[in-house]
Amino acid sequence: MTKETTPHHSSESIDLTAHLGRFTFSNCLMNASGVYCFDADELNELNQSKAGAIVTKSATVEKRTGNPEPRYATLPRGSINSMGLPNLGIDYYIDFVLMTQLDDKAKEKDSKFRFISVSGLSPSENIEILQKIQGTPYQDFVELNLSCPNVIGEPQMGYNFSATRRLLEQVFSFYTKPLGVKLPPYFDLAHFDKMATILNEFPLAYVNVINSIGNGLAIDTETETAVIKPKNGFGGIGGDYVKHTALANVKGFYDRLDPTIKIIGTGGVESGEDVFQHLLCGASMVQIGTSLHEEGPEIFERIERELRDIMASKNYKTIDDFRGKLKTL
């Protein structure tokens, strides 16, 4: 996979600086919302890791316990989950991030807490949450989750193109802070075209692709039962199973979106090579979900090291040397 047998740059000299909006991050690595970000303890543990940025748990208006357990299972090449958006409510995450940013500023360091994820249970709840954030001192990124496949009885907004446009029209009638959207996976080029056309109508900061592939089913042959309880065993598939779908979505939207709308790549990231491929397809940042759940926050140090080694072997000194430059045959 390398084009140079001897690196021209040592891995230590590689510059992993990543840029999104007005912010510069030490590297492009983040957690995916939903993993290791439920409360202050988990968020602070992430803050001690090598992650370049941190996103909170997707928040609803009020605290939620989520779906009944068991609702997560490890599979041979990934995971299945139907968590159902357990979270501590939007007020908790706003307060936590604002307090942490103030503390970081007092310590004269850049805060990693620049992303708050929100996932209202209805369009009106999303509007309510964003109106609340609009009225706070928080000025950084909000990630509007249009793609949770695991709330019982609720469809994924991202598959309803006209409803997505209507929601974004409402949002941008009052919301003035940096906003990104997290989308479900798309599988048809016509759907890439249609969604990108809609997104290009709005001043979005970024698009995050992909959320888990919704409504898979995993079965325990020995017991002849589904491995999770909610929705009769149906849940979102993550991990290595979804990597190639994720890469296609990153590339598909990178080619179609206005260049001012950046891409966060999510899905199937287990190694530095996976991160490299997401960046090659056009991602500016890369989120890690299933592997973070399995390995813990120390995964960021390993993946950062592996990414540095790949870049050094290819004589790339910065991410922008290769980002978005995937070759086709």
C-alpha positions as CSV (number, residue, x, y, z in Angstrom):
1,M,0.0,0.0,0.0
2,T,3.0,2.3,0.2
3,K,4.7,4.1,-2.6
4,E,8.0,4.7,-0.7
5,T,9.9,2.0,1.0
6,T,11.8,4.5,3.1
7,P,9.9,7.4,4.7
8,H,11.2,10.9,3.8
9,H,9.5,12.2,7.0
10,S,9.7,10.6,10.4
11,S,6.3,9.8,11.8
12,E,7.0,12.3,14.6
13,S,7.3,15.1,12.1
14,I,3.9,14.5,10.5
15,D,1.5,17.3,11.0
16,L,-2.0,15.9,11.8
17,T,-3.6,19.3,12.3
18,A,-7.2,19.3,11.1
19,H,-9.5,22.2,10.3
20,L,-13.3,22.6,10.5
21,G,-14.9,25.9,10.3
22,R,-13.0,28.5,12.4
23,F,-11.4,25.8,14.5
24,T,-8.1,24.0,14.3
25,F,-7.7,20.6,16.0
26,S,-4.6,18.8,17.0
27,N,-5.7,15.8,14.9
28,C,-8.8,14.7,12.9
29,L,-10.0,12.0,15.4
30,M,-13.2,12.2,17.3
31,N,-15.6,9.9,19.1
32,A,-18.9,9.2,17.4
33,S,-21.9,10.6,19.3
34,G,-23.4,7.8,21.5
35,V,-20.0,6.3,22.4
36,Y,-18.1,7.2,25.6
37,C,-19.9,10.5,25.9
38,F,-23.0,9.9,28.1
39,D,-22.0,11.9,31.2
40,A,-19.2,14.0,32.7
41,D,-17.2,11.0,33.7
42,E,-17.0,9.6,30.2
43,L,-16.6,13.0,28.5
44,N,-13.7,13.8,30.9
45,E,-12.1,10.5,30.2
46,L,-12.3,11.3,26.5
47,N,-10.7,14.7,27.2
48,Q,-7.6,12.9,28.6
49,S,-7.3,10.8,25.4
50,K,-5.5,11.7,22.1
51,A,-8.8,12.6,20.4
52,G,-8.6,15.9,18.6
53,A,-12.2,16.8,19.3
54,I,-15.2,15.5,21.3
55,V,-18.9,15.4,20.6
56,T,-21.5,14.9,23.3
57,K,-24.3,12.2,23.4
58,S,-27.2,13.0,21.1
59,A,-29.5,15.0,23.4
60,T,-33.3,15.2,23.5
61,V,-35.3,17.9,25.4
62,E,-35.6,15.7,28.5
63,K,-33.5,13.0,30.0
64,R,-34.2,9.5,28.4
65,T,-33.4,6.0,29.7
66,G,-33.6,4.6,26.2
67,N,-34.7,1.1,25.0
68,P,-34.8,-2.0,27.2
69,E,-31.7,-4.1,27.6
70,P,-29.9,-6.0,26.2
71,R,-29.6,-3.3,23.5
72,Y,-26.0,-3.6,22.4
73,A,-24.1,-6.7,21.2
74,T,-20.6,-7.3,19.8
75,L,-20.5,-9.1,16.5
76,P,-17.6,-10.8,14.8
77,R,-16.9,-7.8,12.6
78,G,-18.7,-5.0,14.4
79,S,-21.8,-4.4,16.5
80,I,-25.6,-4.2,16.6
81,N,-27.4,-1.8,18.8
82,S,-30.8,-0.4,19.6
83,M,-29.9,2.1,22.3
84,G,-33.0,4.4,21.8
85,L,-31.2,7.7,22.6
86,P,-30.5,7.3,26.3
87,N,-29.1,10.7,27.4
88,L,-29.2,13.3,30.2
89,G,-31.2,16.0,28.4
90,I,-29.9,19.0,26.4
91,D,-29.5,21.3,29.4
92,Y,-27.0,18.9,30.9
93,Y,-24.7,18.9,27.9
94,I,-24.9,22.6,27.2
95,D,-24.0,23.3,30.8
96,F,-21.2,20.8,30.8
97,V,-19.6,22.1,27.6
98,L,-19.8,25.7,28.5
99,M,-18.3,25.1,31.9
100,T,-15.5,23.0,30.4
101,Q,-14.7,25.6,27.7
102,L,-14.4,28.2,30.4
103,D,-12.1,26.0,32.4
104,D,-10.0,25.3,29.4
105,K,-9.8,29.0,28.6
106,A,-8.6,29.7,32.1
107,K,-5.9,27.1,31.6
108,E,-4.9,28.8,28.3
109,K,-5.6,25.7,26.2
110,D,-7.9,25.0,23.3
111,S,-11.0,23.1,24.3
112,K,-11.8,19.8,22.6
113,F,-15.5,20.3,23.4
114,R,-16.7,22.0,20.3
115,F,-19.6,19.7,19.3
116,I,-23.0,19.2,20.9
117,S,-25.1,16.5,19.3
118,V,-28.9,16.8,19.3
119,S,-31.6,14.4,18.2
120,G,-35.1,15.6,18.9
121,L,-37.9,12.9,18.8
122,S,-39.8,15.1,16.3
123,P,-39.2,18.0,14.0
124,S,-40.8,20.3,16.6
125,E,-38.5,19.0,19.4
126,N,-35.5,19.6,17.2
127,I,-36.6,23.2,16.7
128,E,-37.2,23.6,20.5
129,I,-33.7,22.3,21.2
130,L,-32.0,24.6,18.6
131,Q,-34.0,27.6,19.9
132,K,-32.7,26.8,23.3
133,I,-29.1,26.6,22.1
134,Q,-29.5,29.8,20.1
135,G,-30.3,31.6,23.3
136,T,-27.2,30.4,25.1
137,P,-23.6,31.7,25.0
138,Y,-22.5,28.5,23.2
139,Q,-21.1,29.5,19.8
140,D,-19.6,26.2,18.4
141,F,-20.8,23.3,16.4
142,V,-24.2,21.6,16.8
143,E,-24.6,18.2,15.1
144,L,-28.3,17.7,14.2
145,N,-28.9,13.9,14.1
146,L,-31.3,13.1,11.3
147,S,-30.4,9.5,11.3
148,C,-31.1,7.6,14.5
149,P,-32.6,4.2,13.4
150,N,-33.3,3.0,17.0
151,V,-36.1,5.0,18.4
152,I,-39.1,2.7,18.5
153,G,-42.0,4.1,16.3
154,E,-39.9,7.0,14.8
155,P,-38.6,7.0,11.2
156,Q,-35.2,8.3,10.2
157,M,-35.7,11.9,9.0
158,G,-32.8,11.6,6.6
159,Y,-34.7,9.3,4.4
160,N,-37.6,11.8,4.0
161,F,-36.1,14.3,1.6
162,S,-39.0,16.8,1.6
163,A,-39.2,16.7,5.4
164,T,-35.5,17.3,5.7
165,R,-35.8,20.4,3.5
166,R,-38.7,21.7,5.6
167,L,-36.9,21.1,8.8
168,L,-33.7,22.9,7.6
169,E,-35.8,25.8,6.3
170,Q,-37.3,26.2,9.8
171,V,-34.0,25.8,11.5
172,F,-32.2,28.4,9.4
173,S,-35.0,30.9,9.7
174,F,-33.6,31.6,13.2
175,Y,-30.4,29.6,13.9
176,T,-27.2,31.5,13.3
177,K,-24.5,29.3,14.8
178,P,-22.4,26.5,13.1
179,L,-24.6,23.6,12.3
180,G,-23.9,20.1,10.9
181,V,-26.2,17.2,10.1
182,K,-25.6,13.5,10.7
183,L,-27.1,11.4,7.9
184,P,-28.1,7.8,7.5
185,P,-26.3,5.8,4.8
186,Y,-27.5,6.1,1.2
187,F,-27.2,3.3,-1.3
188,D,-28.3,4.8,-4.6
189,L,-26.5,7.5,-6.5
190,A,-29.8,9.2,-7.2
191,H,-30.3,9.6,-3.5
192,F,-26.8,11.2,-3.1
193,D,-27.8,13.6,-5.9
194,K,-31.2,14.5,-4.3
195,M,-29.9,15.0,-0.7
196,A,-26.8,16.9,-1.8
197,T,-29.1,19.3,-3.8
198,I,-31.1,19.9,-0.7
199,L,-28.1,20.4,1.6
200,N,-26.5,22.8,-0.8
201,E,-29.4,25.2,-0.3
202,F,-28.4,25.8,3.3
203,P,-25.3,27.3,5.1
204,L,-24.3,24.1,6.8
205,A,-20.9,23.8,8.4
206,Y,-20.6,20.1,7.7
207,V,-22.3,16.8,7.0
208,N,-21.5,13.6,9.0
209,V,-21.8,10.3,7.2
210,I,-22.7,7.7,8.1
211,N,-24.8,6.7,11.1
212,S,-25.3,2.9,11.6
213,I,-27.0,0.9,8.9
214,G,-30.5,0.6,10.3
215,N,-32.5,-2.4,11.2
216,G,-30.1,-5.3,10.8
217,L,-30.7,-8.5,12.7
218,A,-28.2,-10.6,14.5
219,I,-29.0,-14.1,15.7
220,D,-27.5,-16.5,18.3
221,T,-27.6,-19.9,16.6
222,E,-27.2,-21.8,19.9
223,T,-30.3,-20.2,21.6
224,E,-32.1,-19.5,18.3
225,T,-32.9,-15.9,19.5
226,A,-32.1,-12.4,18.4
227,V,-29.1,-11.0,20.4
228,I,-30.8,-7.7,21.4
229,K,-34.2,-7.1,22.9
230,P,-35.7,-3.9,21.4
231,K,-37.7,-4.0,18.1
232,N,-37.7,-7.8,18.2
233,G,-33.9,-7.8,17.7
234,F,-33.7,-5.2,14.9
235,G,-30.9,-2.7,15.4
236,G,-28.2,-0.5,13.8
237,I,-25.2,-2.3,12.4
238,G,-21.8,-0.7,13.0
239,G,-18.1,-1.5,12.8
240,D,-16.2,-3.1,9.9
241,Y,-19.5,-4.3,8.3
242,V,-20.3,-0.7,7.3
243,K,-16.9,0.7,6.3
244,H,-17.2,0.5,2.6
245,T,-20.7,2.0,2.7
246,A,-19.3,4.8,4.8
247,L,-16.5,5.5,2.4
248,A,-18.9,5.6,-0.5
249,N,-21.0,8.1,1.3
250,V,-18.0,10.3,2.2
251,K,-16.9,10.3,-1.4
252,G,-20.4,10.7,-2.8
253,F,-21.1,13.8,-0.7
254,Y,-17.6,15.2,-1.1
255,D,-18.1,15.2,-4.9
256,R,-21.6,16.8,-4.7
257,L,-21.6,19.3,-1.8
258,D,-20.6,22.9,-2.0
259,P,-16.9,23.0,-0.9
260,T,-17.9,25.2,2.0
261,I,-19.7,22.2,3.5
262,K,-17.1,19.9,5.0
263,I,-17.4,16.2,5.6
264,I,-17.0,14.2,8.8
265,G,-16.5,10.5,8.0
266,T,-17.9,7.9,10.4
267,G,-18.1,4.1,10.0
268,G,-15.9,1.1,10.2
269,V,-12.8,2.9,11.7
270,E,-10.6,0.4,13.4
271,S,-7.1,1.5,12.3
272,G,-5.0,4.3,11.0
273,E,-5.5,2.9,7.5
274,D,-9.3,3.2,7.9
275,V,-8.8,6.9,8.9
276,F,-6.5,7.4,5.9
277,Q,-9.1,6.0,3.6
278,H,-11.8,8.3,5.0
279,L,-9.6,11.3,4.5
280,L,-8.6,10.2,1.0
281,C,-12.3,10.2,0.2
282,G,-12.6,13.8,1.4
283,A,-13.4,13.8,5.1
284,S,-12.0,16.6,7.2
285,M,-12.6,14.8,10.5
286,V,-13.1,11.1,11.3
287,Q,-15.3,9.7,14.1
288,I,-14.9,6.4,15.8
289,G,-17.8,4.4,17.3
290,T,-17.8,0.6,17.6
291,S,-14.0,0.3,18.0
292,L,-14.0,3.0,20.7
293,H,-16.7,1.1,22.5
294,E,-14.7,-2.1,22.4
295,E,-11.2,-0.7,23.0
296,G,-11.8,2.5,25.1
297,P,-10.3,6.0,24.7
298,E,-6.7,4.6,24.4
299,I,-7.7,3.7,20.8
300,F,-7.0,7.3,19.8
301,E,-3.3,7.0,20.6
302,R,-2.9,3.8,18.6
303,I,-4.8,5.1,15.6
304,E,-3.0,8.4,15.6
305,R,0.3,6.5,15.6
306,E,-0.8,4.2,12.7
307,L,-2.0,7.2,10.7
308,R,1.4,8.9,11.2
309,D,3.2,5.8,10.0
310,I,1.1,5.5,6.9
311,M,1.6,9.2,6.0
312,A,5.4,8.9,6.6
313,S,5.6,5.8,4.4
314,K,3.9,7.8,1.6
315,N,5.9,10.9,2.1
316,Y,2.8,12.9,3.2
317,K,3.5,15.6,5.7
318,T,0.0,17.0,6.3
319,I,-3.5,15.7,5.9
320,D,-4.2,18.2,3.1
321,D,-1.5,16.6,1.0
322,F,-3.9,13.7,0.2
323,R,-7.3,14.6,1.5
324,G,-10.0,14.3,-1.1
325,K,-7.5,13.0,-3.7
326,L,-8.8,9.5,-4.2
327,K,-7.8,8.2,-7.6
328,T,-10.2,6.3,-9.9
329,L,-9.4,3.8,-12.6
